[in-house]
Amino acid sequence: MSMRNRPWWRTTGFVAGALALGGVLALLGVFLRTHGLGTTANVAQLVAVALSVPSLAAGLVSWWRRPDTAVAPTAAETGEATLALAGLVERQWRDESLLRSLHDPAPMPVRWRLTSSADLMDRPDYALPAGIAGFAGSSDDAARLAERFLALPRRRLVVLGGPGTGKTTLAVQLLLELLASRAPEDPVPVLVPAAGWNTREQPDLHTWLAARVDQDYPALRALGPRTADRLVRNGGVLPVLDGLDEVHGHERTRVITALNRSLGTTPLILTSRKAEFAEAVAGADDVVAAAPAIVPERIAGADAAGYLEKSLRTASRRQQWQPVLNRLRTPAPQRGEEPLREITASPLGLWLLRAVYVDAHADPAPLLDTARFPAAADLRGHLLDGVIPAMAAARLPGADPDGSAPTSLPRREHDPSRIRAWLSFLAGILDRGSGGDASGGRDFAWWHLARRTLPRDLPLRIRLAVAAALTLVVGAAGFAVGATVFGIWGATAFGPAGAFGGGVVGGGLLAAAGVGLNLLGWHEFAQWSQEPPGYADLRLSGRRRSLVRHIGRSGFRAGVASFGASALVVGFAAWGGEGNGAGIGFGIAVAAAAATVGAPAAGVADGFIAWAETPALPGRVYTPVASFRADRKLNAVRGIPGGCALGLGIGLIVATAVEPVLAAAVGAASAYLFWLRFTFVYGRHHAWPAYLVASRYLAWKGLLPRRLMPFLDDAHRLGLLRAVGPTYQFRHAELQDHLAGRSGR
């Protein structure tokens, strides 16, 4: 590891240790010259004991915390983890399929067949079952397609097609069907965006997939910190990689190579646009091993008419739509497809037509006006322009004010023009960030908002203004805490005059210390935008034993460390008292206080945070909103237990030497400073503070709503966005491209 890449804390620890060692040697030299060899030898022995105890303690803690890699998980443990993951995935995509109306009134009738491009798939005798020369089916009979997938020799399939041809929809349908028919020994299908895989950093599929499963389904951590990794390594996950075409440039070729190198016997479903997939396999000079490739057929006019007719639930509306349905059922003219038939030949066009005209109860007569829409591009642009106001009008706010029901209607009504402006801005920053972000150009991760916007757009004066505001708040809070606690001590010790003096001095000192810590945290703000979101689950139901267990473990570690510190205190107390009984007695008293108070205090703080970051097994579906709330909760509570516990511990220790009122003041001041430290500087989960600064700045500029996450949740409920784990995507890539192209106008 180069010096440039070495973590700062290692360099700091090395320098501090070297200085401490040098200081000890210098002190021993001074003692040797002033007190003689005998006293110096006694001091050296005490120092040696003090220095050896922390090393021994660190070794014991490391040994105690080291996982037992020799013990493999039992079949019962593996079965429990697989069952838990299957339940989480099923709930996630059941709710998402309802929001996407995939089965309302029925799946779109998209027919799939084996590709005629032999260079896009492996040899048929290797990719297909013996005696079967093709692979065909329809999206409105996904169960049959799932059966044919399970009959494949390696259970691998590549789904190809153009924009808006239903590739992702078919992947979701297959996922749900495979879950419904899954045997206990079968792997759990998990859909993940292929754009999130950086093969340069994680060249092995299973390593990346385990990290993604752990991120998208944190409830698995209740079964152990490496549950996701064990599931993936043991073949318990069937990866459904969606959107290879969204991987940037030549990285697509690397994905094909990495897949064939690391798949082994792992099954796979992969979706991609056909042109980008052909480019990738040509660059790799290879195809996905043992995987047939299927492509969609155009939706016939009669099939499109049948789908639309099922969506018309009253006789009067069916009669109103009869001219359109008749036009679709009429054989196409020889001179070429008309715009209406061209649009309804793809799932995207059929969805747009239904959203803008069927669900919005609009008059369908303009659809037959070839003068207004002479080409399919004109009609498509009209539908893309109208989908936002149509869906906002069709799905008015429901009776679920807190949004607890994942498939409920939006929680508030929005102006369609504002929806368009805000979504256009998001589409624009996703379009500019395509390929340059770990989450990919199509995925919007809320914790990447600052990374995508602030370094480029935030002026220096805004940075200084935010830093000054935070400094003012932290300084004022520090002054209030210091003035209060030290004012009380001053009044107790010296009367009214002492109250004023103690308040001013204590408030000034604590304000200065708070400002210093705040500036240190603000200096690290650039790193906040690079940090992943954390997780906090504060539910006590069914988790009380887990809380006690976590506190007990942390208390043991803190106790070992406290006894190491105690030995150091005893040694220096004995040295300070030159070996007399008073010095040693005082050192022993302070050491006992540190051991009996510091260990429980630190144990409660560390154990509480470790417990909060471990979710309950029957966890909720991890949506973007759930991810946001979990990280916000972690940032809100992270500093409280550490600050309170350490403040209490320091106060009790100080009480052995000074009066209780002053000890209480010192404890309260310490609690405040440690709270700042744990909240703004400690740890690597500051995604919410970074998001907060970015979202407020963008709202001030009028580019996004002030409450961005509730708005995105409503856009998801409207059907304009879709959720994949903790990230959002636009409902269709073509909708994102359409909005991004108009975002600057």
MARLOZA-404743 format. One record per residue (C-alpha): residue number from 0; x, y, z. Coordinates in steps of 0.001 Angstrom, whole numbers, plus 500000, padded with zeros to 6 digits. Example, Ala and Ser with C-alpha at 12.3 -4.5 7.8 and 13.67 -1.06 7.14 Angstrom:
2
> 0;512300;495500;507800;
> 1;513670;498940;507140;
end
This chain:
745
> 0;500000;500000;500000;
> 1;501425;503380;499026;
> 2;501700;506253;501476;
> 3;499125;508158;499473;
> 4;496551;505384;499869;
> 5;497386;504643;503514;
> 6;494459;505468;505861;
> 7;495006;508646;507857;
> 8;494389;506940;511172;
> 9;497283;504534;510611;
> 10;499709;507374;509973;
> 11;498362;509275;512970;
> 12;498650;506207;515190;
> 13;502206;505556;514022;
> 14;503292;509133;514734;
> 15;501539;509181;518119;
> 16;503080;505859;519092;
> 17;506544;506938;518020;
> 18;506246;510175;520002;
> 19;504947;508293;523065;
> 20;507801;505793;522869;
> 21;510321;508583;522485;
> 22;508786;510430;525430;
> 23;508973;507331;527641;
> 24;512627;506781;526771;
> 25;513409;510428;527463;
> 26;511669;510296;530851;
> 27;513553;507159;531789;
> 28;516789;508904;530871;
> 29;515880;511855;533083;
> 30;515023;509531;535976;
> 31;518269;507674;535538;
> 32;520241;510891;535940;
> 33;518193;512388;538818;
> 34;516931;509416;540875;
> 35;519412;506685;540217;
> 36;519208;503201;538821;
> 37;516903;501676;541453;
> 38;514050;504177;541089;
> 39;514424;504163;537319;
> 40;514149;500377;537231;
> 41;510921;500481;539267;
> 42;509434;503127;536976;
> 43;510526;501137;533905;
> 44;508775;498047;535219;
> 45;505543;499959;535786;
> 46;505738;501496;532315;
> 47;506431;498080;530768;
> 48;503349;496631;532474;
> 49;501255;499596;531361;
> 50;502390;499213;527748;
> 51;502002;495437;527654;
> 52;498454;495302;528985;
> 53;496855;497205;526042;
> 54;498696;494971;523572;
> 55;497477;491854;525386;
> 56;493978;493318;525567;
> 57;493973;494050;521842;
> 58;495069;490488;521133;
> 59;492351;489024;523351;
> 60;489668;491195;521788;
> 61;490876;490320;518275;
> 62;490853;486608;519134;
> 63;487390;486845;520698;
> 64;485931;488725;517720;
> 65;487561;486543;515037;
> 66;484932;484471;513207;
> 67;485339;480721;513246;
> 68;485836;480137;509527;
> 69;486311;476417;510006;
> 70;482690;475873;510957;
> 71;480401;475800;507930;
> 72;476766;476862;508319;
> 73;474379;474015;509018;
> 74;471669;472996;506596;
> 75;469077;474500;508927;
> 76;470913;477859;508987;
> 77;471281;477875;505210;
> 78;467627;476966;504779;
> 79;466530;479730;507139;
> 80;468611;482313;505268;
> 81;467327;481143;501888;
> 82;463737;481218;503081;
> 83;464201;484694;504531;
> 84;465690;486020;501292;
> 85;462923;484433;499221;
> 86;460293;486120;501387;
> 87;461971;489525;501104;
> 88;462360;489268;497323;
> 89;458783;488070;496881;
> 90;457344;490961;498914;
> 91;459532;493477;497105;
> 92;458515;492472;493588;
> 93;454912;491685;494429;
> 94;454491;495270;495621;
> 95;456478;496632;492682;
> 96;454460;494636;490142;
> 97;451267;496110;491601;
> 98;452652;499637;491273;
> 99;453679;498902;487680;
> 100;450249;497345;486913;
> 101;451983;494341;485356;
> 102;448895;492156;485867;
> 103;446184;494795;485446;
> 104;444151;493644;483648;
> 105;446640;491069;482337;
> 106;450285;490947;481239;
> 107;450948;492440;477821;
> 108;450939;489781;475087;
> 109;454601;489965;474043;
> 110;455765;486859;472178;
> 111;459372;485721;472546;
> 112;461428;483447;470300;
> 113;464991;482269;469920;
> 114;467180;484828;468157;
> 115;468119;484147;464570;
> 116;471570;485701;465146;
> 117;473720;482681;465823;
> 118;476650;484829;466928;
> 119;474710;486149;469979;
> 120;474310;482827;471788;
> 121;476112;479622;472556;
> 122;475684;476515;470410;
> 123;472075;475236;470544;
> 124;473197;471699;471439;
> 125;474918;473164;474521;
> 126;472423;475887;475462;
> 127;469130;474051;474845;
> 128;467722;470753;476135;
> 129;468430;467683;474043;
> 130;465952;467259;471219;
> 131;464579;470816;471474;
> 132;465582;473311;468793;
> 133;463852;476449;470033;
> 134;462678;478522;472968;
> 135;459365;480330;472539;
> 136;456577;481700;474694;
> 137;454507;484742;475578;
> 138;454649;487222;478459;
> 139;450971;486635;479203;
> 140;451897;483018;480027;
> 141;454997;483592;482127;
> 142;454500;480304;483970;
> 143;455173;478381;480758;
> 144;458272;480456;480069;
> 145;459511;479771;483599;
> 146;459051;476025;483051;
> 147;461110;476201;479858;
> 148;463793;478166;481666;
> 149;464018;475503;484383;
> 150;464371;472849;481683;
> 151;467512;474494;480252;
> 152;470713;472530;480925;
> 153;472425;475365;482854;
> 154;469339;477481;483600;
> 155;470750;480535;481861;
> 156;468917;482908;479579;
> 157;469713;486143;477744;
> 158;466745;488427;477017;
> 159;467423;490862;474153;
> 160;465360;493579;472505;
> 161;465141;497210;471572;
> 162;464109;500103;473853;
> 163;460741;499583;475493;
> 164;460238;495996;474310;
> 165;459499;494545;477758;
> 166;462869;492996;478697;
> 167;462789;494102;482343;
> 168;459109;493252;482635;
> 169;459791;489709;481437;
> 170;462670;489421;483930;
> 171;460341;490457;486776;
> 172;457666;488022;485591;
> 173;460173;485160;485461;
> 174;461448;486120;488912;
> 175;457972;485976;490419;
> 176;457146;482689;488698;
> 177;460423;481100;489816;
> 178;459715;482205;493378;
> 179;456199;480768;493250;
> 180;457407;477363;492052;
> 181;460711;477295;493951;
> 182;461697;474071;495686;
> 183;463586;474361;499012;
> 184;466898;473494;497341;
> 185;466456;475952;494435;
> 186;468294;479294;494413;
> 187;466414;482542;495040;
> 188;466186;484832;491978;
> 189;467419;488339;492823;
> 190;467169;491187;490318;
> 191;470064;493654;490350;
> 192;471004;496356;487814;
> 193;474039;495298;485819;
> 194;475232;498916;485740;
> 195;476196;498670;489411;
> 196;478913;496089;488699;
> 197;482380;497614;488400;
> 198;484470;494701;487175;
> 199;487713;496603;487715;
> 200;487130;496758;491465;
> 201;485205;493474;491803;
> 202;486123;491155;488912;
> 203;484332;488201;490489;
> 204;480555;488033;490039;
> 205;479939;486409;493403;
> 206;481869;489036;495375;
> 207;479904;491883;493817;
> 208;476593;490011;494015;
> 209;477086;489265;497730;
> 210;477753;492952;498427;
> 211;474675;493966;496449;
> 212;472421;491416;498190;
> 213;473698;492606;501559;
> 214;472923;496220;500565;
> 215;469474;495550;499114;
> 216;468288;493100;501801;
> 217;469852;494224;505117;
> 218;467385;492115;507119;
> 219;469636;489150;506316;
> 220;472214;490622;508706;
> 221;470021;489477;511576;
> 222;471247;485947;510754;
> 223;474907;486977;510819;
> 224;477194;489553;509219;
> 225;478218;487254;506334;
> 226;474845;485717;505552;
> 227;474568;487261;502079;
> 228;478086;486146;501184;
> 229;477402;482581;502342;
> 230;474176;482439;500365;
> 231;475839;483595;497164;
> 232;478919;481384;497583;
> 233;476776;478309;498302;
> 234;474668;478765;495177;
> 235;471609;480109;496968;
> 236;471111;483122;494653;
> 237;470094;483198;490987;
> 238;471317;486557;489649;
> 239;468940;488405;487336;
> 240;471210;491056;485795;
> 241;469041;493758;484290;
> 242;470252;496236;481694;
> 243;473694;495246;480420;
> 244;473263;498017;477843;
> 245;473322;500562;480695;
> 246;476903;499597;481531;
> 247;479243;502228;480153;
> 248;481156;501652;476907;
> 249;483866;499005;476896;
> 250;482906;497939;480415;
> 251;480144;495836;478822;
> 252;482800;493678;477201;
> 253;484488;493256;480568;
> 254;481184;492130;482080;
> 255;480803;489365;479468;
> 256;484360;488210;480153;
> 257;483917;488380;483930;
> 258;480658;486427;483748;
> 259;482179;483533;481829;
> 260;485205;483511;484113;
> 261;483272;483447;487407;
> 262;479852;481883;486691;
> 263;480873;478274;487211;
> 264;477589;476398;487610;
> 265;475617;479494;488636;
> 266;472337;480029;486755;
> 267;471689;483448;485225;
> 268;469126;485693;483563;
> 269;470571;488678;481687;
> 270;468707;491462;479879;
> 271;470153;493906;477377;
> 272;469384;495913;474294;
> 273;470326;493810;471305;
> 274;472731;496236;469614;
> 275;474750;496880;472779;
> 276;474885;493154;473564;
> 277;476102;492376;470040;
> 278;478823;494997;470446;
> 279;479862;493535;473806;
> 280;480113;489917;472623;
> 281;482009;491036;469532;
> 282;484499;492900;471726;
> 283;484896;489919;474048;
> 284;484906;487463;471138;
> 285;482658;485330;473319;
> 286;479016;484868;474314;
> 287;477425;484025;477664;
> 288;478230;480355;478114;
> 289;475355;477873;477808;
> 290;472748;480657;477532;
> 291;470163;480828;474757;
> 292;469196;484326;473657;
> 293;465568;485278;473012;
> 294;464117;488363;471300;
> 295;460572;489783;471223;
> 296;458232;489848;468276;
> 297;456166;492891;467433;
> 298;452810;492960;469182;
> 299;450178;492238;466579;
> 300;447430;494800;466145;
> 301;444760;492306;467163;
> 302;446675;491433;470352;
> 303;447096;495131;471194;
> 304;443383;495707;470626;
> 305;442544;492789;472897;
> 306;444767;494144;475666;
> 307;443240;497632;475427;
> 308;439728;496203;475387;
> 309;440405;494334;478640;
> 310;441461;497656;480179;
> 311;438086;499263;479285;
> 312;435822;498206;482116;
> 313;432483;499685;480988;
> 314;430383;499117;477880;
> 315;430156;502840;477128;
> 316;433931;503212;477087;
> 317;434361;500133;474911;
> 318;431907;501664;472499;
> 319;433830;504959;472530;
> 320;437035;503097;471734;
> 321;435536;500858;469068;
> 322;436921;502861;466082;
> 323;440447;502615;467506;
> 324;440093;498904;468245;
> 325;438719;498263;464766;
> 326;441627;500137;463190;
> 327;444100;497987;465121;
> 328;442336;494767;464142;
> 329;442268;495726;460459;
> 330;445192;494211;458509;
> 331;448006;496678;457945;
> 332;448172;498377;454527;
> 333;450922;497297;452176;
> 334;452469;500771;452038;
> 335;453654;500590;455656;
> 336;452538;500797;459259;
> 337;450466;503755;460366;
> 338;451505;505619;463551;
> 339;448892;504018;465826;
> 340;449835;500480;464825;
> 341;453541;501287;465057;
> 342;453166;502665;468591;
> 343;451128;499727;469890;
> 344;453607;497222;468459;
> 345;455868;497675;471533;
> 346;455073;497371;475252;
> 347;456331;500926;475879;
> 348;453962;502433;473312;
> 349;451079;500328;474544;
> 350;451746;501462;478142;
> 351;451921;505108;477078;
> 352;448668;504787;475152;
> 353;446921;503220;478098;
> 354;448307;505731;480632;
> 355;447498;508846;478587;
> 356;444149;507832;477134;
> 357;442651;504770;478855;
> 358;443486;505404;482528;
> 359;442991;509170;482153;
> 360;439551;508654;480524;
> 361;440537;510825;477561;
> 362;438772;510889;474191;
> 363;440697;508490;471888;
> 364;439563;510201;468663;
> 365;442883;512130;468175;
> 366;444694;508801;467878;
> 367;443155;508320;464457;
> 368;444113;511809;463213;
> 369;446983;511109;460796;
> 370;447172;514809;459929;
> 371;448055;515634;463529;
> 372;450336;512609;463931;
> 373;451729;511815;460475;
> 374;454545;509648;461859;
> 375;455029;507342;464806;
> 376;457637;509716;466276;
> 377;455030;512497;466447;
> 378;452557;510288;468305;
> 379;455267;508963;470623;
> 380;456375;512482;471521;
> 381;452760;513460;472203;
> 382;452304;510476;474514;
> 383;455582;511107;476350;
> 384;454591;514732;476874;
> 385;451198;513717;478206;
> 386;452110;510810;480487;
> 387;453008;512948;483550;
> 388;449805;515055;483674;
> 389;447715;511989;482784;
> 390;449106;509837;485593;
> 391;448972;512721;488088;
> 392;445281;513219;487249;
> 393;444457;509499;487297;
> 394;446072;508761;490677;
> 395;444946;511373;493173;
> 396;446215;511208;496778;
> 397;444876;508298;498778;
> 398;443876;507822;502408;
> 399;447309;506685;503573;
> 400;448813;509847;505090;
> 401;452006;508238;506381;
> 402;452595;506166;503272;
> 403;452955;502943;505245;
> 404;451182;500885;502590;
> 405;453761;500360;499814;
> 406;451154;500058;497070;
> 407;448935;502941;498137;
> 408;448247;506059;496112;
> 409;450433;509171;496410;
> 410;450295;510989;499728;
> 411;449909;514474;498269;
> 412;448846;516150;495046;
> 413;451517;517742;492863;
> 414;451378;520235;490036;
> 415;452180;518275;486822;
> 416;454385;521104;485541;
> 417;456483;520940;488719;
> 418;456663;517153;488500;
> 419;457990;517453;484974;
> 420;460522;520150;485866;
> 421;461869;518235;488849;
> 422;462017;514887;487050;
> 423;463658;516584;484060;
> 424;466425;517862;486317;
> 425;466960;514388;487775;
> 426;466957;512858;484295;
> 427;469533;515430;483267;
> 428;471984;514728;486083;
> 429;471579;510974;485563;
> 430;472246;511461;481856;
> 431;475381;513529;482560;
> 432;476570;511001;485138;
> 433;476091;507945;482936;
> 434;479030;505670;483339;
> 435;480745;507857;485845;
> 436;478908;506724;488914;
> 437;478982;503507;490805;
> 438;475250;503226;490563;
> 439;475112;503624;486802;
> 440;473499;506224;484601;
> 441;469941;504876;484981;
> 442;469928;504395;488765;
> 443;469270;507257;491154;
> 444;470710;506564;494602;
> 445;469702;509318;497023;
> 446;473081;509154;498778;
> 447;474780;510064;495462;
> 448;472897;513364;495140;
> 449;475737;515398;496669;
> 450;478333;513538;494605;
> 451;476466;514242;491369;
> 452;475704;517907;492024;
> 453;477693;519675;494723;
> 454;481291;519390;493491;
> 455;480265;520840;490141;
> 456;477486;523277;491009;
> 457;477979;524492;494581;
> 458;479707;527905;494636;
> 459;482304;528689;497285;
> 460;480101;531328;498894;
> 461;477368;528738;499447;
> 462;479855;526326;500995;
> 463;481096;529060;503322;
> 464;477540;530076;504195;
> 465;476572;526507;505126;
> 466;479783;526042;507108;
> 467;479180;529349;508929;
> 468;475588;528395;509730;
> 469;476606;525000;511123;
> 470;479442;526595;513070;
> 471;477064;529175;514530;
> 472;474567;526515;515591;
> 473;477218;524243;517097;
> 474;478979;527163;518803;
> 475;475738;528508;520257;
> 476;474771;525059;521508;
> 477;478219;524579;523030;
> 478;478064;527948;524741;
> 479;474593;527170;526111;
> 480;475696;523811;527498;
> 481;478955;525191;528935;
> 482;477355;528296;530435;
> 483;474611;526237;532074;
> 484;476624;523441;533633;
> 485;479646;525502;534661;
> 486;477414;528374;535776;
> 487;475651;525992;538161;
> 488;478998;524826;539483;
> 489;480235;528401;539859;
> 490;477108;529422;541745;
> 491;477473;526435;544070;
> 492;481136;527038;544756;
> 493;481487;530849;544694;
> 494;478011;532355;544739;
> 495;476395;534685;542168;
> 496;479722;536079;540952;
> 497;481000;532555;540350;
> 498;477900;531728;538345;
> 499;478684;534508;535883;
> 500;482374;533777;535667;
> 501;481939;530025;535407;
> 502;479221;530425;532803;
> 503;481285;532744;530616;
> 504;484488;530740;530847;
> 505;482823;527341;530528;
> 506;480559;528490;527715;
> 507;483459;530024;525817;
> 508;485631;526941;526150;
> 509;482891;524534;525125;
> 510;481832;526745;522217;
> 511;485417;526872;520963;
> 512;485811;523109;521294;
> 513;482504;522519;519546;
> 514;483427;524850;516690;
> 515;486744;523064;516318;
> 516;485101;519654;516076;
> 517;482483;521023;513702;
> 518;485155;522464;511410;
> 519;486941;519116;511490;
> 520;483720;517405;510455;
> 521;483059;520026;507764;
> 522;486593;519520;506451;
> 523;485628;515872;505902;
> 524;482393;516818;504118;
> 525;483913;515975;500742;
> 526;484226;512399;501975;
> 527;480632;512308;503211;
> 528;479300;512304;499655;
> 529;481365;509166;498960;
> 530;480065;507226;501970;
> 531;477325;504577;501723;
> 532;474131;504823;503779;
> 533;474013;503197;507179;
> 534;471215;501328;508879;
> 535;469375;501754;512165;
> 536;466437;499710;513413;
> 537;465191;500816;516848;
> 538;462272;498405;517191;
> 539;462374;496557;520519;
> 540;459707;493977;519755;
> 541;461390;490582;519690;
> 542;464859;492147;519937;
> 543;465390;492730;523675;
> 544;467652;489693;524087;
> 545;469668;490833;521100;
> 546;470143;494245;522724;
> 547;471378;492673;525978;
> 548;473722;490390;524041;
> 549;475243;493255;522049;
> 550;475755;495363;525168;
> 551;477368;492413;526930;
> 552;479838;491827;524097;
> 553;480750;495498;523854;
> 554;481059;495707;527634;
> 555;483582;492856;527601;
> 556;485729;494613;524990;
> 557;485471;497921;526830;
> 558;486306;496212;530114;
> 559;489527;494747;528735;
> 560;490513;498136;527359;
> 561;489603;499821;530674;
> 562;491826;497468;532660;
> 563;494662;498255;530261;
> 564;494114;501955;530815;
> 565;493846;501316;534560;
> 566;497291;499746;534660;
> 567;498667;502815;532908;
> 568;496977;505112;535438;
> 569;498313;503115;538393;
> 570;501833;503260;536989;
> 571;501855;506998;536480;
> 572;500107;507618;539799;
> 573;502796;505633;541574;
> 574;505446;507533;539627;
> 575;503847;510866;540477;
> 576;503740;509966;544142;
> 577;507369;508710;544001;
> 578;506283;505377;545280;
> 579;504491;506603;548413;
> 580;501216;505120;549533;
> 581;499150;508221;548791;
> 582;500156;508266;545131;
> 583;499571;504582;544664;
> 584;496274;504719;546543;
> 585;495003;507568;544402;
> 586;496074;505733;541257;
> 587;494278;502579;542341;
> 588;491123;504566;543124;
> 589;491105;506218;539729;
> 590;491884;502913;538008;
> 591;489015;501186;539803;
> 592;486673;503990;538808;
> 593;487791;503737;535169;
> 594;487317;499975;535162;
> 595;483921;499943;536885;
> 596;482425;502988;535167;
> 597;484196;503191;531813;
> 598;483472;499612;530784;
> 599;479691;499726;531337;
> 600;479441;503197;529789;
> 601;481382;502290;526667;
> 602;479660;498918;526518;
> 603;476204;500494;526518;
> 604;477212;502983;523801;
> 605;478921;500529;521458;
> 606;476413;497755;522093;
> 607;473433;499998;521412;
> 608;474832;501166;518062;
> 609;475784;497611;517043;
> 610;472276;496439;517973;
> 611;470605;499288;516080;
> 612;472595;498500;512937;
> 613;471397;494879;513031;
> 614;467861;494710;511635;
> 615;465110;492359;512692;
> 616;464780;489227;510570;
> 617;461154;489815;509514;
> 618;462370;493044;507978;
> 619;460398;495398;505804;
> 620;461061;495646;502092;
> 621;464142;497805;501683;
> 622;462832;500572;499441;
> 623;464656;503851;498746;
> 624;462501;505578;501367;
> 625;463275;502851;503923;
> 626;466987;503184;503164;
> 627;466790;506964;503610;
> 628;464930;506734;506910;
> 629;467289;504081;508271;
> 630;470365;506205;507560;
> 631;468712;509352;508921;
> 632;467826;507473;512092;
> 633;471392;506224;512450;
> 634;472818;509731;512082;
> 635;470306;511071;514598;
> 636;470990;508513;517341;
> 637;474623;507587;516690;
> 638;476116;510272;518929;
> 639;473574;510085;521755;
> 640;474525;506806;523509;
> 641;478261;507387;523113;
> 642;478052;510978;524325;
> 643;475798;510195;527277;
> 644;477674;507062;528322;
> 645;481128;508590;528112;
> 646;479946;511826;529706;
> 647;478500;509827;532605;
> 648;481654;507770;532910;
> 649;483954;510790;532885;
> 650;481742;512570;535391;
> 651;481826;509637;537796;
> 652;485589;509249;537443;
> 653;486191;512965;538025;
> 654;483899;512770;541063;
> 655;486558;510683;542831;
> 656;488851;513710;542870;
> 657;486646;516814;542911;
> 658;483287;517879;544240;
> 659;480196;516265;542682;
> 660;478810;519478;541143;
> 661;482019;520178;539211;
> 662;482200;516521;538208;
> 663;478650;516743;536862;
> 664;479598;519865;534877;
> 665;482643;518141;533397;
> 666;480532;515087;532555;
> 667;477864;517161;530785;
> 668;480495;519061;528807;
> 669;482190;515796;527838;
> 670;478860;514309;526757;
> 671;478259;517253;524425;
> 672;481724;517086;522866;
> 673;481616;513317;522428;
> 674;478174;513652;520841;
> 675;479666;516045;518291;
> 676;482567;513706;517723;
> 677;480433;510613;517184;
> 678;477886;512453;515037;
> 679;480040;514505;512666;
> 680;483494;512918;512657;
> 681;483249;509302;513815;
> 682;482261;506458;511452;
> 683;481703;506258;507704;
> 684;477933;506709;507384;
> 685;477267;510387;506728;
> 686;475083;509941;503659;
> 687;472103;511743;505179;
> 688;473968;514955;506180;
> 689;475507;515122;502690;
> 690;472083;514579;501102;
> 691;470577;517211;503395;
> 692;473038;519891;502296;
> 693;472673;518995;498606;
> 694;468864;518785;498611;
> 695;468448;522077;500473;
> 696;470832;523822;498097;
> 697;469063;522458;495002;
> 698;465677;523369;496484;
> 699;466962;526918;497136;
> 700;467859;527116;493443;
> 701;464373;525848;492510;
> 702;465698;522718;490811;
> 703;464184;520153;493181;
> 704;461511;520141;495888;
> 705;462593;520859;499436;
> 706;461311;517464;500578;
> 707;462873;515415;497815;
> 708;462401;511876;499141;
> 709;458627;512227;499760;
> 710;458303;513609;496234;
> 711;460237;510689;494744;
> 712;458089;508280;496733;
> 713;454985;509902;495269;
> 714;456462;509759;491763;
> 715;457050;506052;492364;
> 716;453445;505596;493487;
> 717;452264;507493;490423;
> 718;454078;504940;488277;
> 719;456633;507372;486830;
> 720;459548;505806;488708;
> 721;460328;502226;489621;
> 722;462300;500985;492616;
> 723;465080;498411;492508;
> 724;466239;497846;496054;
> 725;467257;501193;497597;
> 726;467553;502972;494214;
> 727;465069;504548;491828;
> 728;464906;504290;488038;
> 729;462625;505984;485559;
> 730;459718;503779;484529;
> 731;461218;503508;481046;
> 732;464630;504555;479783;
> 733;462965;506339;476866;
> 734;460975;508479;479327;
> 735;464228;509436;481067;
> 736;465877;510252;477731;
> 737;462862;512322;476681;
> 738;462910;514349;479888;
> 739;466689;514755;479846;
> 740;466554;516115;476300;
> 741;464108;518814;477371;
> 742;465598;519594;480759;
> 743;467576;522539;479490;
> 744;464762;524221;477563;
end
